[in-house]
Amino acid sequence: MGTRTIDGTCHHDCPDSCGWTVTVDDDADAGPVAVKLRGNPAHPSSAGELCPKVNRFLDRVYSPDRLQHPLRRVGPKGAGEFERVSWDEALDVIATNLRRVIDEHGAEAVMPFSDAGNQSMLAMLGLSDRFFGHLGASRLIRAICGPTVGAAMAMTNGTGRGLDPAELEHSDLILLWATNTKLTNRHLWPTIERARQRGARLVVIDPIRTVTADAIDTTRGDRFIQPLPGTDVSMMLAMMHVIVRDGLTADEWVAAHTLGYGELCDAVADWTPERASAECGVPADVITQLARDYAATPNAAIRTLIGAEHHENGAMFFRTMACLPALTGAWAHRGGGIAKSVGSYTESQIDEDVLARPDIHRGAPRTLNMSRLGDILTSPTAGEPTGPGIHAFVNWNCNPLVTVPNADAIRRGLTRDDLFTVVHEQFMTDTARYADVVLPATTQIEADDIVFSWGSLWTAYNTAAIPPIGESCSNTELFRRLARAMGYTEPALFDDDETLMRDALPTIDLDALRADGWVRAPYPDDGRPFGDGNFDTPTGRVHLVSDELAGIGQPRVPTYVAPNEGPGGDTDLRRRFPLQLLTPKHHTRFLNSGYSDLPKHGPAEGGPFLELDERDAAERGLTDGALARVWNDRASLDVPVKISGRLRPGVVVIPWGWWTAHHPDGNVANMLTNDTLTEWGGGVAFSDTLVQVTAAT
């Protein structure tokens, strides 16, 4: 009788950005209570279906472990011992310590740290850049996932724009390259199935036989191709070799819309399928047939996401991939080209300068790459040639002790007595346990926001369904309170959420968006983003040769350089650590680090494990369920063994996202992983990690 429904949008770092509907009981004794959350069947992309984690989102909102009040540390760092304090007390402690750090070391000794734990506009971008810019803190490069892809594609096409994934319905050949669509992009799968019903063939290319690879049907021409991790570029070069050698290029389109074709031909002349096979482990005849099938299908599409950027040659992966549809003229046909993130369409509607307000920033502080956090927190000069070390660390929207590589170094940094740490969170995460002050954060159903999908063209509104739980506050409210506590008077630091949304969206009618629920970003009516050429390079053509890359010391043409921690890399490292570790998203009930601590999510997945091929297990005397030690020069951890047929010999897997409490020895997968940066774009080589495995003692 006393219920109402409120429409909202999932905020998780996922391409789907599903629509949901929350049922609220207004007659509850404690005030409005959300009693049900289900998928919104009217949503144009998710059509009423939610994933297993979000179907239980209210368990998260009302969890007994939810942080509801400010806390101050009273025990050793990492012990998780805190006392409850008021917001005024917490803010006073924070402001006093920030002023002290600035007075003693300068404002650059303050490091903000956040990511896409909530990828809504206000939660990610709202007031944080204004606050830290006005303070003069070091700036953060948030490039751990995503930006490398766009930067790499831009070196070929001049832009990160690509094919709307919905256009795969019109494709006759779909290459799912380095993306586990059925698990991590589940709402795209019906589109692919519709294409298959029309007769489209599917090729899955992945170093792991994923649930997506299991969905192929070889009787209808589908294939699974399993290269060694980090070697895909060699296979792409061999594909181009075959396309050029066999006269399969779209000559008129190439002549009209590309630059540097002759130089590219010279670059791939030696990249025979046999040579690539020696690098990537895929048989030469398989590479040859893939190239011929791809070139013979005018509207062939490549669907990729961000997984492949996590190699030392991750930028070259996407730079090289972008050359393939240029050689075959696939962009000229509906359903042809490359579909990756469409954030370049949806997020282009945001005026980020309006949100950041660089006019109120102080000084010209250095930038620090979030991927090197371990180095930064353990270096006296924050990993820079000059400048102060980090003495204040403010963290929100992410759990870096689980999600960032070389996490053992991060843990050592967080234990420093001279580091003042603030964490704004919903739960007592591994990172929060090391904080001096922990502040409670709202969930998505407790704050208005706007979600810009990067998996579809739909931007959606999220309406708060209930008031904040306990004393929690949104990210924008947090920075208003911090600005007030610091004594700042700049009016822009106190803009309310309504003002922020209206000012930052010059091309969107906010009232209409709020009323309708969603709006579609502009996209060509004929489905062809580059149908007539019109690339965003200075010449308007696809740059098969890039002077811009030459200007930053990179090769002008696509080339393959084996990752240092990979099959063809450092021989001494490979001798000591002969196995390549991948840390993929694996589970259905959680994908990142945000749900593994909840009772209906983590325990249902069984716990962390080491997956390996039976031959590698036999060489080490390991049996299914035995405890193994996995180590390298960064760290070691003990995990139970899971023997499977999903991996090639020499490749092992520890799915990531588990917290320290879930591991027998309190160490997590990212304590092993590589924090080397990609060759350009600022990404990080998680997946170029060499380890050794033995039975645990």
C-alpha positions in Angstrom: 0.0 0.0 0.0 2.7 2.5 0.9 5.2 1.6 -1.8 6.5 3.4 -4.9 9.0 2.6 -7.6 12.1 4.6 -8.6 14.1 4.1 -11.7 17.9 4.1 -11.7 21.0 2.9 -13.4 23.8 0.5 -12.4 27.0 2.4 -11.7 29.5 -0.5 -11.8 32.7 -0.4 -14.0 31.0 -2.6 -16.6 30.1 -1.9 -20.3 26.4 -2.7 -19.8 25.2 0.1 -17.4 21.9 -1.7 -16.8 18.6 0.0 -15.9 16.9 -1.0 -12.7 13.8 -0.2 -10.7 13.8 0.1 -6.9 10.6 -0.5 -4.9 10.5 1.6 -1.8 8.3 1.1 1.3 7.5 4.6 2.7 5.6 3.2 5.7 8.6 1.5 7.3 9.2 2.5 10.9 12.8 3.7 10.1 11.7 5.8 7.1 11.8 4.9 3.4 13.3 1.4 2.9 14.1 -0.2 -0.4 12.4 -3.6 -0.5 13.1 -4.8 -4.0 15.5 -4.0 -6.9 14.9 -5.6 -10.3 15.9 -4.9 -13.9 13.9 -2.3 -15.8 12.3 -4.0 -18.8 11.9 -0.7 -20.6 15.7 0.0 -20.6 16.8 0.0 -24.3 20.0 -1.9 -23.8 19.6 -4.2 -20.7 15.9 -4.9 -21.3 15.1 -6.0 -17.7 18.0 -8.4 -17.0 20.5 -7.8 -14.3 23.6 -9.8 -13.5 23.8 -12.1 -10.4 25.7 -9.5 -8.3 23.3 -6.6 -8.9 20.2 -8.8 -8.5 21.3 -8.9 -4.8 22.3 -5.2 -4.6 20.0 -4.5 -1.6 22.0 -7.1 0.4 24.9 -4.7 -0.2 22.9 -1.6 0.8 21.6 -3.1 4.0 24.6 -5.3 4.9 25.3 -5.4 8.6 29.0 -4.7 7.7 28.2 -1.5 5.9 30.1 1.5 7.2 27.6 4.1 8.5 29.7 6.5 10.7 33.1 8.2 10.5 35.9 6.2 12.2 39.4 7.1 13.6 42.2 4.6 13.8 43.2 3.5 17.3 45.3 0.5 16.6 48.3 -0.3 14.3 47.9 0.4 10.6 46.2 -2.6 8.9 44.8 -4.1 12.1 41.3 -2.6 11.4 41.0 -1.1 14.9 38.9 2.1 14.9 36.7 4.2 17.1 33.5 6.0 16.1 33.8 9.8 15.9 31.6 12.6 14.6 31.9 14.1 11.2 33.1 17.3 12.8 35.9 15.4 14.6 36.8 13.4 11.5 37.0 16.5 9.3 39.0 18.4 11.9 41.6 15.5 12.0 41.8 15.5 8.2 42.1 19.3 7.8 44.7 19.5 10.5 46.8 16.8 8.9 46.4 18.1 5.3 47.6 21.6 6.4 50.5 20.0 8.3 51.6 18.0 5.3 51.3 21.1 3.0 53.3 23.2 5.5 56.0 20.6 5.9 56.3 19.2 2.4 54.3 21.3 0.0 50.9 20.5 -1.6 52.3 18.0 -4.0 52.9 15.7 -1.1 49.1 15.1 -1.1 48.0 12.4 -3.4 44.3 11.8 -4.4 43.5 8.3 -5.5 40.3 7.1 -7.1 39.0 5.0 -10.0 35.7 3.7 -11.4 34.2 2.0 -8.4 31.3 4.2 -9.2 31.6 5.3 -12.8 28.7 7.7 -12.7 29.5 11.3 -13.7 29.3 13.0 -10.3 30.8 10.1 -8.4 33.8 10.0 -10.7 34.3 13.6 -11.8 32.0 15.7 -9.6 34.0 18.0 -7.3 37.2 16.0 -6.6 39.3 17.7 -9.4 38.1 21.1 -8.2 39.1 20.4 -4.6 42.5 18.8 -5.2 43.3 21.3 -7.9 42.5 24.2 -5.6 44.6 22.5 -2.9 47.5 22.1 -5.4 47.9 18.4 -4.8 49.7 16.0 -7.2 47.5 15.1 -10.1 46.5 11.4 -10.8 46.7 9.7 -14.1 43.8 7.3 -14.1 45.0 5.0 -16.9 45.0 1.6 -15.3 42.1 0.5 -17.6 40.8 2.0 -20.8 42.8 5.1 -21.8 45.6 3.1 -23.5 43.0 1.6 -25.9 41.8 5.1 -27.0 45.3 6.5 -27.2 46.5 3.5 -29.3 43.5 3.6 -31.7 44.0 7.3 -32.1 47.5 6.7 -33.5 45.9 4.9 -36.5 42.4 6.5 -36.8 43.0 9.8 -35.1 40.2 9.0 -32.6 39.0 6.4 -30.1 35.6 6.3 -31.9 34.6 3.0 -33.4 31.6 0.8 -34.2 28.6 0.8 -31.9 28.5 -2.8 -30.6 24.8 -3.0 -31.4 25.9 -2.9 -35.1 27.3 -6.5 -34.7 23.8 -7.6 -35.6 24.7 -6.7 -39.2 28.1 -8.4 -39.2 28.7 -11.7 -41.1 31.9 -12.5 -39.3 32.5 -11.5 -35.7 36.0 -11.8 -34.1 35.7 -11.6 -30.3 39.3 -10.8 -29.6 40.5 -10.6 -26.0 37.0 -10.2 -24.6 34.9 -12.7 -22.6 31.6 -11.3 -23.8 29.2 -13.9 -22.1 30.7 -13.1 -18.7 31.8 -9.4 -18.8 29.4 -7.9 -21.4 26.4 -10.2 -21.1 23.9 -7.9 -22.6 25.7 -7.8 -25.9 25.4 -11.6 -26.3 21.8 -11.5 -27.6 23.0 -9.1 -30.4 25.6 -11.6 -31.4 23.1 -14.5 -31.3 20.8 -12.6 -33.7 23.8 -12.2 -36.1 24.5 -15.9 -35.8 20.8 -16.7 -36.5 21.3 -14.8 -39.8 24.3 -17.0 -40.5 27.2 -15.0 -39.1 30.3 -16.9 -38.0 32.0 -16.4 -34.7 35.8 -16.5 -33.9 36.9 -16.3 -30.3 40.6 -15.3 -29.8 41.8 -15.6 -26.2 44.6 -17.2 -24.2 42.0 -18.8 -21.9 39.2 -21.1 -23.1 36.5 -18.9 -21.5 32.7 -19.4 -21.3 32.5 -17.4 -24.5 34.9 -19.8 -26.2 32.7 -22.6 -25.0 29.8 -21.1 -26.9 31.3 -21.6 -30.4 29.7 -24.1 -32.8 32.4 -25.6 -35.0 29.7 -27.3 -37.2 28.7 -23.9 -38.5 32.2 -22.5 -39.0 32.9 -21.0 -35.6 36.4 -21.3 -34.2 38.4 -20.8 -31.1 42.0 -19.6 -31.4 44.3 -19.6 -28.4 47.5 -17.5 -28.7 50.1 -17.2 -26.0 49.4 -14.2 -23.8 50.9 -10.9 -25.1 51.7 -12.3 -28.6 48.6 -11.2 -30.5 50.4 -8.5 -32.4 52.6 -11.0 -34.1 49.4 -12.8 -35.3 47.9 -9.5 -36.6 51.1 -8.8 -38.5 50.9 -12.2 -40.1 47.3 -11.7 -41.0 48.2 -8.4 -42.8 51.1 -10.3 -44.5 48.6 -12.8 -45.9 46.1 -10.2 -46.9 48.7 -8.2 -48.9 50.5 -11.3 -50.3 47.3 -12.9 -51.6 45.9 -9.7 -53.1 43.0 -9.5 -50.7 43.1 -5.8 -49.9 40.3 -3.4 -50.9 42.6 -1.4 -53.2 40.3 1.5 -54.1 39.3 2.0 -50.4 43.0 1.8 -49.4 44.1 4.3 -52.0 41.4 6.7 -51.0 41.4 6.5 -47.3 44.8 5.3 -46.0 48.3 6.8 -45.6 51.5 4.8 -45.7 50.3 1.6 -47.4 53.6 0.9 -49.1 55.6 1.3 -45.9 53.2 -1.0 -44.1 53.6 -3.7 -46.8 57.3 -3.5 -46.3 56.9 -3.8 -42.5 54.8 -7.0 -42.8 56.7 -8.6 -45.7 58.8 -10.8 -43.3 55.9 -11.6 -40.9 54.9 -14.9 -42.5 52.4 -17.1 -40.7 55.2 -19.4 -39.9 57.2 -16.7 -38.1 54.2 -15.5 -36.2 53.4 -19.1 -35.2 56.7 -19.4 -33.5 55.9 -16.3 -31.4 52.2 -16.8 -30.6 51.9 -20.6 -30.7 49.0 -20.6 -33.2 49.5 -22.9 -36.2 50.5 -21.1 -39.4 47.6 -22.6 -41.4 45.1 -21.3 -38.7 46.5 -17.8 -39.1 46.4 -18.0 -42.9 42.7 -19.2 -42.9 41.7 -16.5 -40.4 43.3 -13.8 -42.6 41.5 -15.1 -45.7 38.2 -15.4 -44.0 38.5 -11.9 -42.5 39.4 -10.3 -45.9 36.7 -12.2 -47.8 34.0 -10.9 -45.5 33.3 -7.2 -46.3 31.4 -6.6 -43.1 33.7 -8.4 -40.8 33.7 -6.9 -37.3 36.3 -7.2 -34.5 34.9 -6.8 -31.0 37.4 -6.1 -28.3 37.5 -4.5 -24.9 40.3 -3.5 -22.5 41.9 -6.8 -21.5 44.6 -6.9 -24.1 46.0 -3.5 -23.1 47.4 -5.0 -19.9 50.6 -6.0 -21.6 53.9 -4.1 -22.2 52.9 -4.0 -25.9 49.3 -3.3 -25.0 49.1 0.0 -27.0 50.6 -1.6 -30.1 47.9 -4.3 -29.9 45.2 -1.8 -30.6 47.3 0.3 -32.9 47.9 -2.8 -35.1 44.3 -4.1 -34.8 43.1 -0.8 -36.2 45.0 -1.4 -39.4 43.1 -4.6 -40.3 39.7 -3.0 -41.3 41.6 -0.4 -43.2 43.2 -3.0 -45.4 40.0 -4.8 -46.2 37.7 -1.7 -46.4 35.4 -3.1 -43.7 34.5 0.4 -42.5 32.6 1.0 -45.7 30.1 -1.7 -44.8 27.4 -1.7 -42.1 28.5 -4.1 -39.4 32.2 -3.8 -40.4 35.0 -2.3 -38.4 36.1 -2.5 -34.8 33.7 -2.2 -31.8 35.3 -1.4 -28.5 34.3 1.1 -25.8 31.8 3.7 -27.0 32.7 6.1 -24.2 34.1 8.4 -26.9 30.5 9.0 -28.0 28.7 9.1 -24.7 31.3 10.9 -22.6 31.8 13.5 -25.3 28.6 15.0 -24.0 30.4 16.0 -20.8 32.2 19.3 -20.6 35.0 18.0 -18.3 36.6 21.5 -17.9 33.3 22.7 -16.4 33.5 20.0 -13.9 37.2 20.3 -13.2 37.3 24.1 -13.2 41.1 24.4 -14.0 40.7 28.2 -13.5 40.6 27.7 -9.7 43.6 25.3 -9.6 46.8 26.4 -7.9 50.2 25.9 -9.4 51.2 23.3 -12.0 51.7 20.1 -9.9 53.3 16.9 -11.2 51.3 14.0 -12.4 51.5 10.5 -10.9 50.4 7.3 -12.7 48.1 5.3 -10.5 49.5 2.0 -11.9 52.8 2.8 -10.1 51.3 3.3 -6.7 53.5 0.8 -5.0 56.6 2.7 -6.2 55.1 6.0 -5.4 54.3 5.2 -1.7 57.6 3.6 -1.1 59.8 6.1 -2.8 61.2 9.2 -1.1 60.5 11.3 -4.2 57.2 9.6 -5.2 58.8 7.8 -8.1 59.7 11.1 -9.7 63.2 12.6 -10.4 62.4 15.5 -8.1 59.6 16.4 -5.8 58.4 15.4 -2.3 57.4 12.0 -1.3 53.7 11.4 -0.6 52.7 12.1 3.0 48.9 12.3 2.6 46.8 9.8 0.7 43.1 10.4 0.1 41.3 7.4 -1.4 37.7 7.0 -2.7 35.9 4.9 -5.3 38.4 2.0 -5.3 40.3 -0.5 -3.3 43.9 -0.2 -4.6 45.4 -2.8 -2.2 43.4 -5.4 -4.2 43.1 -3.8 -7.6 46.5 -2.2 -8.4 49.6 -4.3 -9.4 52.6 -4.8 -7.2 50.2 -4.6 -4.2 52.8 -5.8 -1.7 54.7 -2.5 -2.2 51.4 -0.6 -1.8 50.9 -2.4 1.5 54.4 -1.5 2.7 53.7 2.1 1.7 50.4 2.2 3.6 52.1 1.1 6.8 54.4 4.1 6.9 54.0 6.1 10.1 54.5 9.3 8.2 51.7 8.7 5.8 48.3 10.2 6.7 45.6 8.2 4.9 41.9 8.9 4.4 39.5 6.4 2.9 35.9 7.1 1.8 34.2 3.7 1.6 31.0 1.5 2.0 32.9 -1.4 3.7 36.1 -1.9 5.6 38.1 -2.9 2.6 41.8 -4.0 2.7 42.8 -0.4 1.9 40.4 1.1 4.5 42.1 -1.0 7.2 45.3 1.0 6.8 43.5 4.4 7.0 43.8 6.9 9.8 40.3 8.1 9.1 37.5 6.2 7.4 34.4 8.0 6.1 31.1 6.3 5.2 30.0 6.5 1.5 26.6 6.2 0.0 25.6 3.5 -2.5 24.0 4.2 -5.9 20.4 4.1 -4.7 21.2 6.9 -2.2 22.3 9.6 -4.6 21.2 11.2 -7.9 23.7 10.8 -10.7 24.1 10.3 -14.5 25.7 7.2 -16.0 27.5 7.4 -19.3 27.7 3.8 -20.6 30.8 2.7 -22.4 29.2 -0.4 -23.8 26.1 1.2 -25.5 25.2 4.6 -26.7 22.6 5.1 -23.9 23.2 7.7 -21.2 20.9 7.2 -18.3 19.7 9.0 -15.2 19.9 7.5 -11.7 17.4 8.8 -9.2 18.1 8.3 -5.5 15.5 5.9 -4.1 16.3 6.3 -0.4 18.1 8.8 1.9 21.7 8.0 2.8 22.1 5.2 5.2 23.4 6.2 8.6 25.8 9.2 8.3 27.1 8.2 4.8 27.5 10.8 2.1 28.1 10.9 -1.6 31.4 11.8 -3.2 30.4 15.3 -4.1 29.1 16.0 -0.6 32.4 14.6 0.8 34.4 17.2 -1.1 32.1 20.0 -0.2 32.7 19.1 3.5 36.4 18.8 3.0 36.6 22.2 1.3 34.6 23.7 4.2 36.9 22.1 6.8 40.0 23.4 5.0 38.5 26.9 5.2 38.2 27.4 1.5 35.8 30.1 0.2 35.9 29.6 -3.6 32.2 29.3 -4.5 32.8 26.6 -7.2 33.9 24.2 -4.5 30.4 24.2 -3.0 28.2 23.8 -6.2 25.3 21.5 -5.5 24.7 18.4 -7.6 21.9 20.0 -9.7 24.2 22.8 -10.7 27.0 20.4 -11.5 24.8 18.3 -13.8 23.3 21.2 -15.6 26.6 23.0 -16.2 28.5 20.0 -17.3 26.0 18.8 -19.9 25.6 21.6 -22.5 24.0 19.3 -25.1 21.7 17.3 -22.9 18.3 18.6 -21.6 18.6 17.5 -18.0 14.9 17.8 -17.3 14.1 15.6 -20.3 16.8 13.1 -19.3 15.4 12.9 -15.8 11.8 12.5 -17.1 12.6 10.0 -19.9 15.3 8.0 -18.1 17.8 7.9 -20.9 19.1 9.5 -24.0 21.0 8.1 -27.0 24.4 9.7 -27.9 24.7 10.9 -31.5 25.8 8.2 -33.9 25.6 7.9 -37.8 22.1 6.8 -38.9 23.5 4.3 -41.4 25.6 2.6 -38.7 28.9 3.4 -40.3 31.1 5.7 -38.2 33.7 5.9 -41.1 31.7 4.9 -44.0 33.0 7.7 -46.2 36.4 7.9 -44.7 36.3 11.1 -42.6 38.8 9.8 -40.0 40.0 12.2 -37.3 43.6 12.3 -38.3 45.1 15.5 -39.8 44.9 14.0 -43.3 41.4 12.5 -42.8 42.9 9.1 -43.6 43.9 6.0 -41.6 47.5 6.4 -40.7 49.1 3.0 -41.3 52.3 5.0 -40.8 52.4 7.4 -37.8 54.8 10.3 -37.5 53.2 11.1 -34.2 54.4 7.8 -32.8 57.9 8.4 -34.2 57.8 11.7 -32.3 57.6 9.9 -29.0 60.2 7.3 -29.9 57.9 4.5 -31.1 57.9 2.7 -34.4 56.2 4.5 -37.3 54.6 1.2 -38.4 53.0 -1.6 -36.5 55.6 -4.0 -35.1 55.9 -6.7 -32.5 58.1 -6.5 -29.4 57.9 -9.4 -27.0 57.0 -8.3 -23.5 60.0 -8.6 -21.1 57.9 -10.8 -18.7 56.5 -13.1 -21.5 57.3 -16.0 -23.7 59.9 -14.2 -25.8 61.2 -11.9 -23.1 64.0 -11.9 -20.6 65.6 -15.4 -20.7 66.9 -15.2 -17.1 63.5 -14.3 -15.8 61.9 -17.0 -17.9 64.4 -19.6 -16.5 63.6 -18.7 -12.9 59.9 -18.1 -13.4 58.8 -20.3 -16.3 55.0 -19.8 -16.0 53.0 -16.8 -17.2 50.3 -15.6 -14.7 47.0 -14.1 -15.8 44.6 -12.6 -13.3 41.3 -12.4 -15.2 37.7 -11.7 -14.2 36.3 -15.2 -13.8 33.3 -15.3 -11.4 29.6 -14.8 -12.1 28.8 -13.3 -8.7 31.6 -10.7 -8.7 33.9 -9.4 -11.3 36.0 -6.7 -9.6 36.7 -6.4 -5.9 33.4 -4.9 -4.8 31.4 -8.1 -3.9 33.8 -10.8 -2.9 33.3 -9.9 0.7 29.5 -10.3 0.7 28.0 -13.6 2.0 25.9 -14.4 -1.1 28.8 -13.6 -3.5 32.3 -14.6 -2.4 31.5 -17.8 -0.5 29.3 -19.0 -3.4 32.3 -18.9 -5.7 34.4 -21.1 -3.4 37.4 -18.9 -2.8 40.7 -18.1 -4.7 42.5 -20.7 -6.6 45.4 -21.4 -9.0 44.3 -22.8 -12.3 46.8 -24.6 -14.4 47.2 -27.3 -17.1 47.5 -30.9 -16.1 51.0 -31.1 -17.6 52.3 -28.2 -15.6 50.7 -29.7 -12.5 52.2 -33.1 -13.1 55.7 -31.7 -13.5 55.3 -30.1 -10.0 53.6 -33.1 -8.3 50.5 -31.1 -7.8 47.0 -32.6 -7.6 43.6 -31.0 -7.7 42.9 -29.3 -4.4 46.5 -29.4 -3.2 48.0 -26.1 -1.8 50.5 -24.5 -4.1 53.0 -21.7 -3.6 53.1 -19.1 -6.4 55.9 -16.6 -6.3 58.3 -14.3 -8.1 60.6 -11.5 -7.0 57.7 -9.3 -5.9 55.8 -11.6 -3.5 54.5 -15.1 -2.9 51.1 -16.5 -2.0 49.6 -19.9 -1.3 46.4 -21.0 -3.1 44.7 -24.3 -3.7 45.2 -26.0 -7.1 42.5 -26.3 -9.8 43.6 -28.4 -12.8 41.7 -27.7 -16.0 41.8 -28.0 -19.8 41.2 -24.2 -20.3 44.9 -23.2 -20.4 47.9 -23.9 -22.6 51.0 -25.3 -20.8 53.1 -22.5 -19.4 50.1 -20.3 -18.6 48.5 -20.2 -15.1 45.5 -18.2 -13.7 44.6 -16.7 -10.4 41.2 -14.9 -10.7 41.5 -11.5 -9.1 39.1 -9.6 -6.8 39.5 -11.6 -3.6 40.6 -9.7 -0.5 43.4 -10.7 1.9 41.0 -12.4 4.3 40.1 -14.9 1.6 43.7 -16.0 1.0 45.4 -18.5 3.4 48.4 -16.3 3.8 46.7 -12.9 3.5 48.3 -12.1 0.2 46.4 -11.3 -3.0 46.9 -11.9 -6.7 48.0 -8.4 -7.4 51.0 -8.7 -5.1 52.6 -10.7 -7.9 51.6 -8.6 -10.9 53.8 -6.4 -13.0 53.5 -2.6 -12.8 55.5 -1.9 -15.9 53.7 0.7 -18.1 52.6 0.1 -21.6 54.8 1.6 -24.3 52.4 4.6 -24.6 49.0 5.5 -23.2 49.9 5.1 -19.5 48.4 1.6 -19.1 50.0 -1.2 -17.1 51.2 -4.7 -17.9 49.2 -6.8 -15.3 49.2 -9.8 -17.7 53.0 -9.8 -18.3 53.8 -11.5 -15.1 56.1 -14.5 -14.7 55.9 -16.8 -11.7 57.1 -20.2 -10.5 54.8 -22.7 -8.8 55.6 -25.5 -6.4 53.8 -27.4 -3.7 53.3 -25.3 -0.6 55.3 -26.4 2.4 
